[in-house]
């Protein structure tokens, strides 16, 4: 049963998302989207937003009943099951064969008869034709790969994010994806008609499906070629207005040894561990002046030490315009956040940006709005990014940008002043004694006290369990210089087990007098450590605030 997403009031009918309707009916989200467009009587949204509408569950169930959808296994599900049975792990090969059937009208020799029949039935019965069928199959393939925990294809959430931040593309624009997979990103940006779309993909089946998918969904001017973009660029002379890419990540060998002198490494030759920065520079090399790059990258690319020099050069030249941390769960195979890097090639020397916009959406809903709130953004001057780390993690800069330095500094200053005052009061008043060491007189071992039932070995120190012995007195003398030497091994390791330690024999009144002094010293040491921490925090905050203009000296 669908997970109930929302209710407008107590006792009201629950609201459900498009994904939950798809699960109720046994179809994909694309099919539900097509129903909304095709059927005038499909329930109208009862809540949510433009990007994530919510529907009244009772209305949806009634509509499904009238349409007889969800009452039996749909043709869509039957087709997918037949493909799975015929092609097994080579589902992409099956999708290519179905796409060829829909394009050419003639079934490829490998395509089983039942698959051919079901594909034609789905294409003819739904009203959406070949475009809907290929979109449904592409979405099912994407979902199946995501559930398997693979990054083989770009998730629908990543596609939505890239399309959102790409904005409009001119009808005469050139669009490029050098790792286009099954074409999800390449076909998602820009209008269907007009732009020239170029793609390259190392896997032949993915490249073939992307090309066939483009034709079936009405996209014109699309050319997808097969090959490794880094080792064998098939578009050497191409300059695009917009490059979008979700490149393969964590590849152990992206070809560095063969490409050391490649002219694409304008900002530095990436290390073996920084293949993502090779893809980033490859994409940038294919932009026209004023052209943009939108690249999906793991969050670690923003701070890894090996990529610091290249990041610094990208920032110094004013090429990185924005880094967006997308909501957790946006990527296909894991919940870790991914970043969307925005690059732009300056038209002239004076056209470069002077700050980088940092956008932190990590706390947001991966299916929710992608418009950042003011507190989720920060415009960071280039000079502030060019430190030893060149850390481009948005969260770090957004948090710093929205800090109230004055309030925080005053709070730290007040606490530090109070802690220093208490510190002076805690230091016990001590006077000169007779000079005879306390352990030079009558003493008793802690082991004997334990055998007598006066002490038990606690964690980490022995404690008194008798009103004849004061615990602070006991533990104070355990830390004395003489006992410390007994508890220190030949290797210099100190371990206060107390078994070999000795304490002076004296009455309980004297014990409590010494115990009070030892307890005050213990509290003094603890508060002194807190003063050190506060002092360090206050000095760091003051220095940063003075440097970035958030703080100024008092008149």
C-alpha positions as CSV (number, residue, x, y, z in Angstrom):
1,X,0.0,0.0,0.0
2,X,1.2,3.5,-0.7
3,X,2.9,5.4,2.1
4,X,0.6,8.2,3.2
5,X,2.4,11.4,2.5
6,X,0.3,14.1,4.0
7,X,-3.2,15.0,5.3
8,X,-4.8,18.3,5.1
9,X,-6.6,17.9,8.4
10,X,-7.2,15.2,11.0
11,X,-9.6,12.6,9.6
12,X,-9.1,13.9,6.0
13,X,-8.2,11.7,3.1
14,X,-4.4,11.2,2.8
15,X,-2.5,12.8,0.0
16,X,-0.1,10.8,-2.1
17,X,2.8,11.7,-4.5
18,X,3.1,10.7,-8.2
19,X,5.6,8.0,-7.3
20,X,3.1,6.5,-4.9
21,X,0.4,6.5,-7.5
22,X,2.8,4.7,-9.8
23,X,3.3,2.0,-7.2
24,X,-0.5,1.7,-6.7
25,X,-1.0,1.1,-10.4
26,X,2.1,-0.9,-11.1
27,X,3.5,1.6,-13.6
28,X,6.4,4.1,-13.7
29,X,6.3,7.7,-12.7
30,X,6.6,8.6,-16.4
31,X,3.3,6.8,-17.1
32,X,1.6,8.8,-14.3
33,X,2.9,12.0,-15.8
34,X,1.5,11.0,-19.2
35,X,-1.9,10.2,-17.6
36,X,-2.0,13.7,-16.1
37,X,-1.3,15.2,-19.6
38,X,-3.6,12.9,-21.6
39,X,-6.7,12.5,-19.4
40,X,-8.7,15.6,-18.6
41,X,-10.5,13.8,-15.7
42,X,-7.2,12.9,-13.9
43,X,-7.5,14.2,-10.3
44,X,-6.1,17.7,-9.9
45,X,-3.4,18.3,-7.2
46,X,-4.8,18.8,-3.7
47,X,-1.5,20.0,-2.2
48,X,2.2,20.2,-2.5
49,X,4.0,22.4,-5.0
50,X,4.6,22.7,-8.8
51,X,7.5,20.3,-8.7
52,X,6.1,17.9,-6.2
53,X,2.2,17.9,-6.3
54,X,0.1,15.8,-3.9
55,X,-3.1,14.1,-4.9
56,X,-6.2,13.0,-2.9
57,X,-5.8,9.2,-2.4
58,X,-9.6,8.6,-2.6
59,X,-9.9,10.5,-5.9
60,X,-6.9,8.7,-7.3
61,X,-8.2,5.2,-6.4
62,X,-11.6,6.1,-7.9
63,X,-10.0,7.3,-11.1
64,X,-7.8,4.1,-11.3
65,X,-11.0,2.1,-10.8
66,X,-12.8,3.8,-13.6
67,X,-9.8,3.4,-16.0
68,X,-9.4,-0.3,-14.8
69,X,-5.8,0.6,-14.0
70,X,-4.1,-1.2,-11.1
71,X,-6.6,-4.1,-11.3
72,X,-4.4,-6.4,-13.2
73,X,-0.8,-6.6,-14.3
74,X,-0.3,-3.8,-16.8
75,X,1.2,-4.3,-20.3
76,X,4.1,-2.1,-19.1
77,X,4.9,-4.6,-16.3
78,X,4.4,-7.6,-18.6
79,X,6.8,-6.1,-21.1
80,X,9.5,-5.4,-18.5
81,X,9.1,-8.9,-17.1
82,X,9.4,-10.4,-20.6
83,X,12.5,-8.4,-21.3
84,X,14.0,-9.5,-17.9
85,X,13.3,-13.2,-18.8
86,X,14.8,-12.9,-22.3
87,X,17.8,-10.7,-21.7
88,X,18.7,-11.2,-18.0
89,X,21.6,-9.0,-17.0
90,X,21.8,-7.5,-20.6
91,X,18.6,-5.4,-20.1
92,X,20.2,-2.5,-22.0
93,X,20.6,-4.8,-25.0
94,X,16.9,-5.6,-24.8
95,X,16.0,-1.9,-24.6
96,X,18.1,-1.2,-27.7
97,X,16.3,-4.0,-29.6
98,X,12.9,-2.6,-28.6
99,X,13.9,0.9,-29.6
100,X,15.0,-0.5,-33.0
101,X,11.6,-2.2,-33.3
102,X,9.8,1.1,-32.6
103,X,12.1,3.1,-34.9
104,X,12.3,0.7,-37.9
105,X,9.0,-1.1,-37.5
106,X,10.8,-4.4,-38.0
107,X,11.7,-6.6,-35.0
108,X,15.5,-7.4,-34.7
109,X,16.3,-11.1,-35.0
110,X,17.1,-11.4,-31.3
111,X,13.9,-9.9,-30.1
112,X,11.5,-12.6,-28.8
113,X,8.0,-12.7,-30.2
114,X,6.3,-12.0,-26.9
115,X,8.4,-9.0,-26.3
116,X,7.6,-7.7,-29.8
117,X,3.9,-8.2,-29.2
118,X,3.9,-6.5,-25.8
119,X,6.0,-3.6,-27.1
120,X,3.6,-3.0,-30.0
121,X,0.6,-3.3,-27.6
122,X,2.0,-0.8,-25.2
123,X,2.8,1.6,-28.0
124,X,-0.6,1.4,-29.6
125,X,-2.9,1.1,-26.5
126,X,-1.6,4.0,-24.3
127,X,-2.1,6.8,-26.8
128,X,1.4,8.1,-26.2
129,X,3.0,6.1,-28.9
130,X,6.7,5.2,-29.3
131,X,7.9,8.2,-27.3
132,X,6.0,7.2,-24.2
133,X,7.1,3.5,-24.5
134,X,10.8,4.4,-24.8
135,X,10.5,6.9,-21.9
136,X,8.8,4.3,-19.7
137,X,11.5,1.7,-20.5
138,X,14.3,4.2,-19.8
139,X,12.7,5.2,-16.5
140,X,12.3,1.5,-15.4
141,X,15.9,0.8,-16.4
142,X,17.1,3.8,-14.4
143,X,15.0,2.8,-11.3
144,X,16.2,-0.8,-11.5
145,X,19.9,0.3,-11.7
146,X,19.3,2.7,-8.8
147,X,17.8,-0.1,-6.6
148,X,20.8,-2.3,-7.5
149,X,23.1,0.4,-6.0
150,X,24.9,1.3,-9.2
151,X,26.0,4.6,-10.7
152,X,25.7,3.1,-14.2
153,X,23.0,5.7,-15.2
154,X,22.1,9.2,-14.0
155,X,19.3,9.3,-11.5
156,X,16.1,11.1,-12.3
157,X,16.7,13.4,-9.3
158,X,20.1,14.4,-10.7
159,X,18.5,15.0,-14.1
160,X,15.9,17.3,-12.5
161,X,18.6,19.2,-10.7
162,X,20.7,19.8,-13.7
163,X,17.7,20.8,-15.8
164,X,16.7,23.3,-13.1
165,X,20.1,25.0,-12.8
166,X,20.8,24.9,-16.6
167,X,17.8,27.1,-17.2
168,X,16.7,27.9,-20.7
169,X,18.8,27.1,-23.7
170,X,18.6,29.1,-27.0
171,X,17.1,27.2,-30.0
172,X,20.3,27.5,-31.9
173,X,22.5,26.4,-28.9
174,X,25.0,23.6,-29.1
175,X,24.7,21.1,-26.1
176,X,27.3,18.5,-25.3
177,X,27.5,15.5,-22.8
178,X,30.9,13.7,-23.0
179,X,29.6,10.8,-20.8
180,X,26.0,10.7,-21.9
181,X,25.0,7.2,-20.9
182,X,21.5,6.5,-22.2
183,X,21.0,10.2,-22.9
184,X,19.1,11.3,-19.8
185,X,21.0,14.6,-19.3
186,X,21.6,15.4,-22.9
187,X,17.9,15.1,-23.8
188,X,16.7,16.8,-20.6
189,X,18.1,20.3,-21.1
190,X,16.9,22.8,-23.7
191,X,13.9,22.6,-26.1
192,X,13.3,19.4,-28.0
193,X,13.5,21.2,-31.3
194,X,16.4,23.5,-32.4
195,X,19.5,22.9,-30.4
196,X,22.3,20.7,-31.7
197,X,23.0,17.9,-29.2
198,X,26.3,16.0,-29.2
199,X,27.1,13.1,-27.0
200,X,29.8,10.5,-26.5
201,X,29.6,7.3,-24.5
202,X,32.1,4.5,-24.0
203,X,29.5,1.7,-23.9
204,X,28.1,0.8,-27.3
205,X,24.6,-0.3,-26.1
206,X,24.1,2.9,-24.0
207,X,25.2,5.1,-27.0
208,X,22.9,3.2,-29.3
209,X,19.9,3.5,-27.0
210,X,20.6,7.2,-26.4
211,X,20.6,7.8,-30.2
212,X,17.4,5.8,-30.7
213,X,15.7,7.4,-27.7
214,X,16.4,10.8,-29.1
215,X,14.7,10.0,-32.4
216,X,11.7,8.4,-30.8
217,X,11.1,11.3,-28.4
218,X,11.2,13.9,-31.1
219,X,14.6,15.5,-30.4
220,X,16.2,16.7,-33.5
221,X,19.9,17.4,-34.3
222,X,21.2,14.7,-32.0
223,X,24.5,12.9,-32.6
224,X,25.8,10.3,-30.1
225,X,29.1,8.5,-30.8
226,X,30.8,5.6,-29.1
227,X,34.2,5.9,-27.5
228,X,36.2,6.9,-24.3
229,X,36.0,10.7,-24.2
230,X,39.3,11.2,-22.3
231,X,41.4,8.7,-24.3
232,X,39.7,9.1,-27.7
233,X,37.8,12.3,-28.0
234,X,35.5,12.0,-31.1
235,X,34.4,15.7,-30.9
236,X,37.8,17.4,-30.9
237,X,36.6,20.5,-32.8
238,X,33.3,20.9,-30.9
239,X,32.7,24.0,-28.9
240,X,29.4,24.0,-27.0
241,X,27.3,26.7,-25.3
242,X,26.4,24.3,-22.5
243,X,28.2,21.1,-21.4
244,X,26.3,18.8,-18.9
245,X,27.9,15.7,-17.5
246,X,27.6,13.1,-14.8
247,X,31.0,11.4,-15.3
248,X,32.1,8.0,-14.1
249,X,33.6,8.4,-10.6
250,X,36.4,6.7,-8.7
251,X,37.9,5.1,-11.9
252,X,41.3,3.5,-11.0
253,X,42.7,4.4,-14.4
254,X,41.3,7.2,-16.5
255,X,44.4,7.3,-18.8
256,X,46.7,9.7,-17.0
257,X,49.9,8.1,-18.1
258,X,48.9,8.3,-21.8
259,X,47.6,11.9,-21.5
260,X,50.3,13.7,-19.4
261,X,50.9,16.3,-22.1
262,X,47.3,16.7,-23.3
263,X,46.4,20.3,-24.0
264,X,43.1,19.9,-22.2
265,X,44.8,20.1,-18.8
266,X,44.8,23.9,-18.8
267,X,44.6,24.1,-15.0
268,X,47.0,21.3,-14.2
269,X,47.4,17.6,-14.9
270,X,45.1,15.6,-12.5
271,X,46.6,12.9,-10.4
272,X,45.5,9.3,-10.8
273,X,43.0,9.8,-7.9
274,X,41.5,12.9,-9.5
275,X,39.8,11.6,-12.6
276,X,36.8,13.8,-12.0
277,X,39.0,16.9,-12.5
278,X,40.1,15.4,-15.8
279,X,36.4,15.2,-16.9
280,X,35.9,18.7,-15.6
281,X,38.7,20.1,-17.7
282,X,37.7,18.1,-20.7
283,X,34.2,19.6,-20.5
284,X,35.6,23.1,-20.1
285,X,37.8,22.6,-23.2
286,X,34.7,22.1,-25.2
287,X,33.0,25.4,-24.3
288,X,32.8,28.6,-26.4
289,X,33.6,32.0,-24.8
290,X,30.6,32.6,-22.5
291,X,29.8,28.9,-22.5
292,X,28.9,27.0,-19.4
293,X,29.6,23.6,-17.7
294,X,27.3,21.9,-15.3
295,X,29.0,18.8,-13.9
296,X,27.9,16.4,-11.2
297,X,30.8,15.5,-8.8
298,X,31.3,13.7,-5.5
299,X,31.5,16.0,-2.5
300,X,35.1,15.0,-1.9
301,X,36.3,16.7,-5.1
302,X,35.7,20.0,-3.3
303,X,38.3,19.4,-0.6
304,X,40.6,16.5,-1.5
305,X,44.2,17.5,-1.0
306,X,45.3,16.0,-4.4
307,X,43.1,18.4,-6.3
308,X,44.0,21.6,-4.4
309,X,46.2,23.1,-7.1
310,X,43.7,22.6,-9.9
311,X,40.9,24.0,-7.7
312,X,43.0,27.0,-6.9
313,X,43.7,27.7,-10.6
314,X,40.0,27.4,-11.5
315,X,39.1,29.8,-8.7
316,X,41.9,32.3,-9.4
317,X,40.9,32.7,-13.0
318,X,37.2,33.3,-12.1
319,X,35.9,30.2,-13.9
320,X,34.0,28.5,-11.1
321,X,30.8,30.6,-10.7
322,X,28.8,28.4,-8.3
323,X,29.0,25.1,-6.4
324,X,25.7,23.6,-5.4
325,X,25.5,20.9,-2.7
326,X,22.4,18.9,-3.7
327,X,20.1,17.3,-1.2
328,X,21.2,13.9,0.3
329,X,19.6,11.1,-1.7
330,X,19.9,12.9,-5.0
331,X,22.4,10.4,-6.4
332,X,21.3,7.0,-7.6
333,X,23.2,4.5,-5.4
334,X,23.9,6.3,-2.1
335,X,22.6,8.8,0.3
336,X,25.8,10.9,0.3
337,X,25.5,14.4,-1.0
338,X,26.8,15.2,-4.5
339,X,27.8,18.6,-5.8
340,X,26.9,20.4,-9.0
341,X,29.8,22.5,-10.2
342,X,29.0,25.5,-12.4
343,X,31.8,26.8,-14.7
344,X,31.8,29.5,-17.3
345,X,34.4,30.4,-19.8
346,X,35.0,34.2,-19.7
347,X,34.4,36.1,-22.9
348,X,37.3,38.5,-22.1
349,X,39.9,39.0,-19.4
350,X,37.6,41.3,-17.5
351,X,34.6,39.0,-17.8
352,X,35.6,36.6,-15.1
353,X,33.7,36.4,-11.8
354,X,35.1,37.9,-8.6
355,X,33.2,35.6,-6.2
356,X,31.8,32.1,-6.1
357,X,28.2,31.5,-5.1
358,X,27.9,28.7,-2.6
359,X,24.5,27.0,-2.3
360,X,23.9,24.4,0.4
361,X,20.7,22.3,-0.2
362,X,21.9,19.2,1.7
363,X,19.2,19.5,4.3
364,X,16.4,19.7,1.7
365,X,14.1,17.1,0.3
366,X,15.6,15.5,-2.8
367,X,12.2,15.7,-4.5
368,X,11.4,19.2,-3.2
369,X,12.1,22.6,-4.4
370,X,15.6,23.4,-5.7
371,X,15.3,27.1,-5.1
372,X,17.6,28.0,-2.2
373,X,16.5,30.2,0.6
374,X,18.7,33.2,1.5
375,X,20.3,31.4,4.4
376,X,21.3,28.6,2.1
377,X,23.5,30.8,-0.1
378,X,26.7,32.8,0.3
379,X,28.7,34.8,-2.3
380,X,32.4,34.2,-1.3
381,X,35.1,36.5,-2.7
382,X,37.8,34.6,-4.6
383,X,40.5,35.7,-2.2
384,X,38.7,34.1,0.7
385,X,38.8,30.7,-1.1
386,X,42.5,30.8,-2.0
387,X,43.9,29.5,1.3
388,X,46.0,26.4,2.0
389,X,43.0,24.1,1.5
390,X,41.0,25.7,-1.3
391,X,37.9,24.0,0.2
392,X,34.9,24.6,-2.1
393,X,32.4,22.7,0.1
394,X,29.3,24.9,0.1
395,X,28.2,24.1,3.7
396,X,31.4,25.4,5.2
397,X,31.1,28.8,3.5
398,X,27.3,29.2,3.9
399,X,27.6,28.6,7.6
400,X,30.4,31.1,8.0
401,X,28.6,33.7,5.9
402,X,25.5,33.6,8.1
403,X,27.4,33.6,11.5
404,X,26.6,36.6,13.7
405,X,30.1,37.3,14.7
406,X,29.3,40.1,17.0
407,X,26.8,38.1,19.1
408,X,29.0,35.1,19.1
409,X,32.1,37.0,20.1
410,X,30.3,38.8,22.9
411,X,28.9,35.5,24.3
412,X,32.4,34.0,24.2
413,X,33.9,37.1,25.9
414,X,31.3,37.0,28.7
415,X,31.8,33.3,29.3
416,X,35.6,33.6,29.3
417,X,35.5,36.5,31.8
418,X,33.3,34.5,34.1
419,X,35.5,31.4,33.8
420,X,38.6,33.4,34.6
421,X,36.9,34.9,37.7
422,X,35.9,31.4,38.9
423,X,39.3,30.1,38.1
424,X,41.0,32.5,40.6
425,X,38.5,31.6,43.3
426,X,39.0,27.9,42.9
427,X,42.8,27.9,43.5
428,X,43.0,26.9,47.1
429,X,44.8,29.0,49.7
430,X,47.9,27.0,50.8
431,X,50.5,27.8,53.5
432,X,54.0,26.6,54.2
433,X,54.1,23.2,56.0
434,X,56.9,21.6,58.0
435,X,58.6,20.3,54.9
436,X,58.3,16.6,55.8
437,X,56.8,14.6,52.9
438,X,53.4,13.2,53.7
439,X,54.4,9.8,52.5
440,X,57.5,9.7,54.7
441,X,55.4,9.1,57.7
442,X,53.0,6.2,58.5
443,X,51.3,5.0,55.3
444,X,49.0,2.3,54.1
445,X,48.8,0.7,50.7
446,X,45.6,0.9,48.6
447,X,45.8,-2.9,48.2
448,X,45.5,-3.3,52.0
449,X,42.6,-0.8,52.1
450,X,40.9,-2.8,49.4
451,X,41.4,-6.1,51.3
452,X,40.0,-4.4,54.4
453,X,36.8,-3.5,52.5
454,X,37.5,0.3,52.6
455,X,38.2,0.8,48.9
456,X,37.0,-0.7,45.6
457,X,38.6,-0.3,42.3
458,X,36.4,2.0,40.2
459,X,36.8,3.1,36.6
460,X,39.2,4.7,36.2
461,X,40.3,5.3,39.8
462,X,39.9,3.6,43.2
463,X,37.1,5.1,45.4
464,X,36.3,4.9,49.1
465,X,33.3,2.8,50.2
466,X,33.8,3.6,53.9
467,X,33.1,6.6,56.1
468,X,36.6,6.1,57.5
469,X,38.2,7.3,54.2
470,X,37.6,10.4,52.1
471,X,37.6,9.7,48.4
472,X,39.1,13.1,47.4
473,X,41.9,12.6,49.9
474,X,42.5,9.1,48.5
475,X,42.6,10.2,44.8
476,X,44.5,13.4,45.6
477,X,47.4,11.4,47.1
478,X,47.2,8.8,44.3
479,X,48.2,11.7,42.0
480,X,51.1,12.8,44.1
481,X,54.6,12.8,42.7
482,X,55.7,9.8,44.7
483,X,52.7,7.7,43.7
484,X,53.0,8.9,40.1
485,X,56.5,7.5,39.9
486,X,55.3,4.1,41.2
487,X,52.5,4.0,38.6
488,X,54.9,4.9,35.6
489,X,56.4,2.0,33.7
490,X,60.0,1.9,32.4
491,X,58.6,2.9,29.0
492,X,57.1,6.1,30.4
493,X,53.5,4.9,30.3
494,X,51.4,6.2,33.2
495,X,48.6,3.9,34.5
496,X,46.8,4.9,37.7
497,X,45.7,1.5,39.0
498,X,46.4,2.4,42.6
499,X,47.2,-1.1,43.7
500,X,50.9,-0.2,44.4
501,X,50.1,3.3,45.7
502,X,50.3,4.3,49.4
503,X,48.5,7.1,51.2
504,X,49.2,8.7,54.6
505,X,47.5,7.4,57.7
506,X,45.5,10.2,59.4
507,X,42.1,10.8,60.9
508,X,39.0,11.5,58.9
509,X,38.9,15.2,59.8
510,X,42.4,15.8,58.5
511,X,41.6,13.7,55.4
512,X,38.6,15.9,54.6
513,X,40.7,19.1,55.0
514,X,43.3,17.8,52.5
515,X,40.5,16.3,50.4
516,X,38.8,19.7,50.0
517,X,42.1,21.2,48.7
518,X,42.6,18.3,46.3
519,X,39.0,18.7,45.0
520,X,39.5,22.4,44.5
521,X,42.7,21.7,42.5
522,X,40.9,19.1,40.3
523,X,38.1,21.7,39.6
524,X,40.8,24.3,39.0
525,X,42.5,22.1,36.4
526,X,39.2,21.3,34.6
527,X,38.2,25.0,34.5
528,X,41.7,26.0,33.3
529,X,41.3,23.6,30.3
530,X,37.9,25.3,29.5
531,X,39.6,28.7,29.7
532,X,42.2,27.6,27.2
533,X,39.5,26.3,24.8
534,X,37.5,29.5,25.1
535,X,40.6,31.7,24.7
536,X,41.5,29.8,21.5
537,X,37.9,30.1,20.1
538,X,37.6,33.8,21.0
539,X,40.9,34.6,19.4
540,X,40.1,32.7,16.2
541,X,36.6,34.3,15.9
542,X,38.0,37.7,16.6
543,X,40.7,37.4,14.0
544,X,38.3,36.0,11.4
545,X,35.7,38.7,12.1
546,X,38.3,41.5,11.9
547,X,39.6,40.1,8.7
548,X,36.2,39.7,6.9
549,X,34.7,43.0,8.1
550,X,32.2,41.4,10.5
551,X,33.9,42.9,13.6
552,X,35.6,46.2,14.3
553,X,37.5,47.6,17.3
554,X,35.5,49.7,19.8
555,X,35.9,53.4,19.6
